[in-house]
């Protein structure tokens, strides 16, 4: 009886521990290049990553995200980054004939790297001119 309960605990432990895992695991991502004029703005992704321009951030290719760009004295801007289906990459990966080993290999890659492996970020570069904040007339006269 003692061995039976140990076996059950051993059998159930992966399922119980999987409830503790957070995050997305391994997800295919792509570099988003960000350049602002003037330079030195802070870019923050919707996933919490940030950098100072000119810079780059990694975003998942399965769903993209948003990037918020801010700098003192300038208007804050948020840019939505979408995804598009990578037809060229998919065509290069698709053989003229179906090989079962390729199908299995693609299934393993898809399981390992997530749904976004056949997608690209759209756009994958941000070049933006920041607009200065208009100061009220009273503030201009005081300075």
N, C-alpha and C positions, 0 to 999 in steps of 0.2 A: 504494500500500500504506500509505503514511504517513497519508493521509486516512481510510482505513478504520479504523485503530486509534484515531484521534482521535474518529471518529464513535461507535465502540463505547464509549469512555470517557464521552463526552457522554451516550450513551443509558443507560449503567449508573449514572451518578453519582447521580441521584435515589434509586435503590434502595439504593445504598451509604450515602448520607447519611441516609436514613430510619431506618437502624439506630441512628443516634446520638441520635435524638429520644427523650426520656424524658417521663414524665408522662401526663396524660389529655388534654391539649390543651384545647379549649373544651368545657366540660361545663355543661349547665343546672344552676343552683344556686338555692337559696332561703334566705332569712334565717331563722335559728333564734334566737328571742329568749330570753334567759336572765335570770332574776331569782332571787336567793337572799335568805333571811333567816337570819342577818345578811348585809348586802351586803359586798362586798370579797373574795369568793371568786374563785379562779382557775378558769376553765373552759377545758379543752383538748380540741380535737376529735381524732378518730382520724387526722386528716390533718396534725396538728401546729400548727394555728392555735390561738391562745389569746387570752383577754380577761379583764378583771376585771369582775365583776358589779356592777350591772346592765349587760348588754352584749348583743351579738349576734355570731353566727358564721355564715358561709355554708357550707352542706353541699350536696353534689351530690344532685339529685333522682332520679337513676337508681338510687342504692343507699343513701342516708342515711349512717349512721355511728354512732359513739359519742361521747359527751361525758363527760369526767371532771371533776367539780367537787370542789375541795379548798380548805381553809382551815385554818391552824394552830389546833389545839385542837378541831377538829371532824372527824367521820368523813368520809372520802372516799367519794363516790358516783359510780357510772358509770351513765349512762342511755343505752339503745339508742334510736336514732332510725331509724324505718323510713320506708317510702314507701307511698303509696296512689295508685291510678289516679285521675286528675282527670277525672271523668265530666262535670262542668259545663263545664270548659274545652274538653274534646273535643267536647261537643255544640255549643258555640258556634262551634267551628271547622269543624264538619261541615255543608256546605250541603245544601239539599233536593235538589239535583241534582248530578251529578258533572261538574265542569269540568276538562278535562285540564290547563289552566294551573295550577289550584289543586293538583292532584295533584303536578305537577312542583315547584311552589313549596314544598309540604309536604315533599317528598323532599329538596330542597336544605336546608331548615331542619333537618330531622332529621339530615342528614349534618353540618351545621355545628354544631349545638348538642347532639348526642348523644341517647342513648336516653331521657333523663329529661324531655324537654320536655312530656310528657303526664302527669307525676307530681308529687305534692306531698309534702313532709315530713309525717310523722305521728309524734309531735306536732310542731307548729311553734313551740311555746312551752314553756319549762320554768319553773315556779314551784316552788321547793323550799325547805323549811325544813331547815337543816343541824342535825344532832344533835351535841351536845357529846360529846367523848370522856370516858368515865367514868375518873376518876383512881383508882388503887389507894388504899386507906385509908392506907397508910404515906406516900404522897406528900402526901396531904391533911394529915396530922399534922405533917409536916416543914415545911409552909409556914405 
